[in-house]
Amino acid sequence: MLTQLAHLRIEKGYKIRQLGELAGVSKSTVHNIENGNVIPGIDMVCKLARALEMEPAELFSTLVEGEDY
């Protein structure tokens, strides 16, 4: 099952490596966030949001809405 971050990345047409490069992080970091192995901190959410051309708050709310608690 794809996570919300993976859906957003795919919608933009990015590979994991490309999103990592745009966000200034490794592809393994993106992969681990997408697989739920890492919970991104505020700084990481900001980097990913910039790379995805969205506001951090919008990305954060999208990520939280997609979680099962």
N, C-alpha and C positions, 0 to 999 in steps of 0.2 A: 504494500500500500504506500503510495506516495504521500509525503508530508506537504503541508501548505507551502513551505519554502520551495520544495521541488516543483510544485505546480506553478508557482510564480516564476521560477527560473525557466521552466520549459515554455511558459507563455511568452517570455522575452526572447526565446530562441537560443538561450545560453547553455553550453555544456557546463558541467561542474567546474572544470578547469577555468573556463572563461569567467564565470561568476567570481571564483576565487581571485583571479588576476584583477578584475575590476574592483573588488572589495579590498584588495591588498592582503589576502590571507591565502593559505595553502588550500589545494583542492581537497586534501584530507580533512581539513577543518570544515569545509562546506559539506562534505560527505557525512561527517560525524554529526553535524547539526541536522541534516536532512534525515538521518537514520535515528535521531533521538538519543544518540550517545553523548551528546554535549548540549547543554542548555546555554544559549548565547547570552552574554552579558550586554549591558547597555551599549558599550562601545562597539561590540560586534554587530548588534542590531542596527546601529547607525551606519556602519560600513556597508552592510548588506543592503540597507535601504537606499543609500546613495547609488550603489551599483545597480539596483533594480529601478532607479528613478522614481522613488516614492518617499514619502515622509516616514521617519522612524516610527511615529505613533501609529501610522497606518499599517506598517509591516508588523509591529508588535501586536496590534489588535488582531490582525490576520492570523498570526502564529498562535495566539492564545485561543482564538475561536476554533481553530482546528484541533486543539488538544482534547483528549478525553480525560476528565478528572473524576 
